[in-house]
Amino acid sequence: MAKKNAYSDYLKQTLGGLVDKLEITELHKEFLKNRWLDQVMWLEGRATKERNQHFRLRMVTIIGGVLVPAMVGFKSDSENINQTVGWIALGVSQAVAISAAVEEFFGHGDKYRNYRSTAESMKIEGWQFMQLAGPYKRFQVHEDAYKAFAQRVEAFIQKDVEGFVARLEEKQDDDKRDLEEATTNAEQALMRLNRDLEERAQRLEAEKARLAEQAATQQRQESSYSGSLLDIEMPTTASEGETFEEPAAPMTAVQPLVSTPPSSPPATGRRAARRSSATITSSSSLPPLGQHALEWEENVDFQALKTILTEQNSAVDRGSQTNGGAVAPGPQLIAPDEVSQILECPLEDCKVYLPGILAAMKKYDISDNSVLIGLLATIRIETGGFKPVHEWGGESYWKRYEERADLGNIHPGDGIKYHGRGYIQLTGRANYSTYGKKLGVDLENDPDLAMDPEISAQVLACYFKERGVDQAARAGDWRKVRKLVNGGYHGWDVFSKYVERAQARLA
């Protein structure tokens, strides 16, 4: 401790003496001492503390890792000695585990390397300033170089703080992912347990029924004639006054209790909406939060949706002819008023945006009821209604996407420019570029096109098709549907609610 304090005092005295000899104002000298020198000393102290903690924990882990196998393999003629060594081995192994866990949790080694790196960078910067070397060699006197030095010192401090915050956020994200994974595993284990219990209950009920039938059969046998059939003489002809009936022929087949219902005529008279006479108002600025980027006329032409419904009716009729009167499996017809009731959203929105969604489903060959259920529930929870929207939060929230290389945001302003839009919240330059190429639309240079209802619907349908969301919907795995879209299970309660409401109508 004395040695450490002696070095710290020496370093502070030496650097402080050099600052006093500089030909700069007293105010600037005070800044160097209170901002630069004190920061250097603080970093030195933190680096030393974290290094010592790291070394202690590592030594416990290393030494304990060597001793435990030796003690486990130790054998003595004395049972007391063996028992004592066993308990010691247990204690040492626990100490090793605790040391490793503490190091993993607090990250003393990473902190030591970070503090040491920053401290040395700050000291090097100070030496270069005092000698007018490196970035300061263009200055003739220290007073002229002071401003550049102060800016570089503040940049070092800011970088250190940002690095700490980034590591903290990364750790929080890791903890969140671990929690979600643990929750998912627990839910899956609970589902498996419930299935096992149900299967056991079914087997138990079956066994009870078998035993009851066996007991009833045994009772009937005990109450009936117990002799051999050879003791009974069966008459071959009918005596006078008697009638003899031939036994009835056995049934050759059992008719089903439920017959196939006749095909019902296709539904008629259902209204559908289309965005035909749409008037687009362009603007360089983003529309208000939660509002659609396009303004539509109130008079909506229903011809497009009527065409889709007519084609679906024709498909049902053809299926009826080719299946002997039975209706072939296919999508049921759905009208805007039904979507409004299922999703609890405005009817006018359903009239305007439903045609584009049905058309997109047809384009990507996912027009079946299971996929429609998942798609409707996804739109409801992602948009809060039934129309394309901008991601909630505004520019202050969208800035979180800045410099996100995983999203392709490599230029300043990409986070705001490529924020979430549409039915499924398309986010990031890379996604805008990818889906723009798939759809043949320049979404990268004009990201607001993602708010167009037809384009947004095609992005949604394409995503469902290519990411296997449609397959998960057909399998009835709604948790997988939600995770493939959201990356987790955010809003699961609301999502499952609308899945159930849609199933009651479409399943």
Protein Blocks (a to p, Z undefined) as FASTA:
>chain_A
ZZmmmmmmmmmmmmmmmmmmpccdfklmmmmmmmmmmmmmmmmmmmmmmmmmmmmmmmmm
mmmmmmmmmmmmpccfblklmmmmmmmmmmmmmmmmmmmmmmmmnommmmmmmmmmmmmm
mmmmmmmmmnopajllmpmbfklmmmmmmmmmmmmmmmmmmmmmmmmmmmmmmmmmmmmm
mmmmmmmmmmmmmmmmmmmmmmmmmmmmmmmmmmmmmmmmmmmcfbdfklpccdfbdceh
iacdddddddfbdcdfbdcdddddddehiacdddfkgccdddfbdcdehiafbdcdfbdc
fklmmmmmmmmmmmmmmmmmmnoopacdddddddfklmmmmnopafklmmmmmmmmmmmm
mmnopacfklmmmmmmmmmmmnopacdcddehijmlmmmmgoilknopabghklmmmmce
djkopghjklmmmmmmmnopafklmmmlmmpmklmmmmmmmmmmmnommmmmmnopaklm
mmmmnopaghklmmmmmmmmmmmmmZZ
